[in-house]
Amino acid sequence: MGIVNVTPDSFSGDGLPDADQAVARGVFLAENGADVLDVGGESTRPGGRPVEPAEELRRVVPVIEALRQRVEVPISVDTYRAATAEAALNAGATIVNDVWGFKRDPELASVVAGHGVYAIAMHNRRGATARAAGVGGYFPKVEYEDLLRDIGAGLAESVGILEAAGVPREQVMVDPGIGFGKTPEQNLELLRRLDELADLHLPLLVGPSRKSFIGLALGGLPPDDRVEGTAAVIALAIAKGVDMVRVHDLPAMARVAQMADAIVRARASQ
């Protein structure tokens, strides 16, 4: 999954608020190993401020419309708002990727069901007060009784919301939410124990690309210098059973995934 950030404030420095630049970025990603494009119009970085719904629509809809004409790969919209999802699906998206696990906007799951499309539900236990206040850095530590068991339970709840709205289980993928409501130490523990989420019997996505816990583990490196760290996380995550990775750095990360697949799943290129 290649990331197309139509935002001016992405944590990774790759945000492209200009629609033409964002479309060009999406085309590049699709030509260099992305199997899916994920288009988002609101930064989800720690301390990021929410955008107005109309602004989110203004950012993502033209980009999705243009990409639909230029790429063959599926397009995902990264949003938690039902109105944005509706417009994005009408523009050509076929996946809704919600960082709040379909728990924030009660209409979003019904939009997915109504269009018969796919859903990605992410685990997220960030503090809403801290986000609204624009607090920088990591959010206050969230206490977990057992990290992986609690994440699994939260994801199961999201899947239940989708199924209750009429979304078939076979059209759902889950994301444990690396970097969302988790300390750097908890992110590392999550990655070590990813295989415990196999009990959900659902495809698994992770999005570690360029995130702060990688920079911290490597001595404080900035986002642009976290490529090798991201590669290590991706390879180990695939070994733990992950089915999709959400990344910035293509074609390099596509090659990492392809090599890891060749070892783990015997999917060597013919």
N, C-alpha and C positions, 0 to 999 in steps of 0.2 A: 504494500500500500504506500504510494507516494503522496507526500504532503504538499498541498497547495494552500498556503496561508494568504488569504486576501485581507491582510491586516497590516497596520503600521507598527504594531508593538509586539510582534512575536518574540518570545524569549530567545529563540535560536538565531535571530537576526536575518531570517529569510523571508520575512513578510513582504508582500507585494500588493499594496493597496491599489495600484494601477491595474485595471482589468486586462489590458492587452499584455502586460508583463506576466500577470498571473496565468493567462491562457498559454502564453509561450512556455512558461515553466511547466505547466501540465503536459503540454505536447512533448517537451523534452523528457520528462519523467516516463511518459508512456512509451517513448522510443528507446528508453534506456533501462528497461527491466521492470517497470511498475505494472502489476496486474490489475490494480485498482487505483483510482485517484480519489483522495479525500479532500474536499474543498470546504474550508471554514472561513467565516467572516468575523469571528470574535476570538481574541486571544484567551487561552485558558491558563496562561502562566500565573504563578503565585503573585498576588497583588494586582493582577490585571483588572481593569474596570469593565463592567458589562457595557455593551453598545446598545443603542436604541434599536428596537426591532426593525424599524424602517431602514436604518443604516445597514443592519445585517443583510436584509433583503437586497438593498442596493449593491452591496459588495458581491454577494455570491451568485445571484440569479444570472446576471449577464455572463459571468465566467462559465457557469455550468452550461448555459445555452450554447456558447461558442465552443466549448470543449466537446460537447455532444456531436457537433458537426465535424470535429477534427480528429477524434480518437475513437478507437474501437473498444477500449477497456471500460468496465463499469465505473460509474462515478458515484461516490458517496458524499453526502452532505453532513458536515460536522456541526450539529446544532441540537439544542434542547428545546427549541420553540416549535410548536405545532404549525404556526403560520409560515415560518421559514421553511420547514420541511415540506409543507404542501406546495409552496411555490417552487422549491427546488426539484421536487418529484415531477411537477408539471413541466419543468424546464429540461428534464432528461436524466436526473439522478435516479438510481435504482436501489440505493442503500441509505439508511439513516443511522448515523453514528452519534449516540448521545452520551456525553461524558457524565451525565447525572443518572444514567441507567433507567430512563423513562419514569423517573420518580418526581421530576420537577414540574413538568407541564402535563396535567392529567389527560390532555387531548392527543398527545403525541403518538401514543401506541395505536390509537384508533386511526390516525392518519396513515401509519404504516400498514395497518390491516386493510384499510380502504383501498390502498393502491396495490396491495398484493406484493409488496417489495420486501427487501431484507432489512434486518435490524442488527446493530451492534450495541450491546448494553455494557457500559463500563461501570466498575465499582468506584465509588467516590464518597468519601466521608469528610470532605473539607468543611471548615467552619464558615458558614454563610456570613456571619458578622465580620470576620476577618477579610473576606473577599470584598464585601461591600465597602469596607473602610479603606481598601486599597493598601493593606499592610504588605510590605515587601518581605522577601525571604520565604522561608518555609512557614507553613501554617502551624498553629499550636499542635503539639503532639496529640494524636487521637489514640485513645486507649483501646486495645483489642484484648479480648479474653484469650483468644488463640488466633493469630493473624490469618492463617490460611482458612481455618474453619469459618471465621467471621466473614472473610471475603467471599467464600463459597456460598454462605447463607445470604449475603447481600445480593450476589449475582442471581441466585435462585429466586429471590424475591422479584428482581427485575424481569426475569424470564416469565414468572407467574403473571406479572402485569401485562406483558405482551400476549401471552396465551389467552388471558381473560378477554383481551380486546379482539382476539380472532387471528393473531399472527401465528402461523404454524411453527412448531418448535424447530423444524428442519430449516427454517428461514432465519434462525437466530444464531449469532456469534457472540461470545462474551470476552470481555477485556478486564483483567484484574486491576487496572488503573495504577500502573507504576507512576509514582510521583504525585498522586492525588490523595491527600489525607494520610500520607505515610512519610515517616522520617527517612533519611538516607539509609539508616541501618535496617529499617523495615523493608525498604525497597530491595536491599540485598537478600534479606531473608525470603522475601516473596519469590525472587528469582531462583534461589536454592531449592524452594519447595513447590515450584510450579506444577510438577507432575501430580501433586495432590488434588489439583482441580480437575483431573480426569474423571472424577466421580460425577461431574455435571453432565458428562456425555454430550458435550457441545464443542464445536470448533472454537479455538482459543486464539485471540489476537493479543499482542503486546506492543506497546509504543515506548521503547526506551530511548529513542534517538536523541542524542546530544543533551540528555537531561542532566540536571545538576548533580545527582548522586554519582554520575560517572566522572564529572569534573572533580568532585571532592575526592573520590577514590584515587584519582590520578594526580593529586597534589594541588588542586585548585585551578585546573585548566579551563579556559573559556569555551563557549559552545563550538566555535570553529575548530578547536583542537581536540574534540572528543570523538573523532571518527573511528580511531582504532579501538577505543573503549566501547563504542557502540557496536562495532563488529564482534567483539568478544561476547557481549551480552546477547546479540542475535544468535550467534552460533550455539551458545550454551542453552538459550531458550528453545531453539529448535530441537536440540538433543533432549530437552525435557518435554517435548510433545507439542510445542506451539505450532499453529497452522498458518498464521499470517503475522508479519511484522510491519509496523507503521514507521516509515523512515524518511529522512531528508536526503541522504547522500547516495544518489544513484549516478552511475551504474554500480558503484563499489559495493553497496549493501545487497544488491541483487545477486552479485557474484558470491558474496559471503553466504547468502541463503541457499543458492544453488549448490555450493560445495557442501554445506551442512546437510542439505537434503540428500546429496549423493552418498553421504556416509550413513545417515540415520535412516533414510527411507529408500535407499538404493534407487534414487531418481537421477541418475547420470544423464546428461544431455546426449542425444543420439546424433 
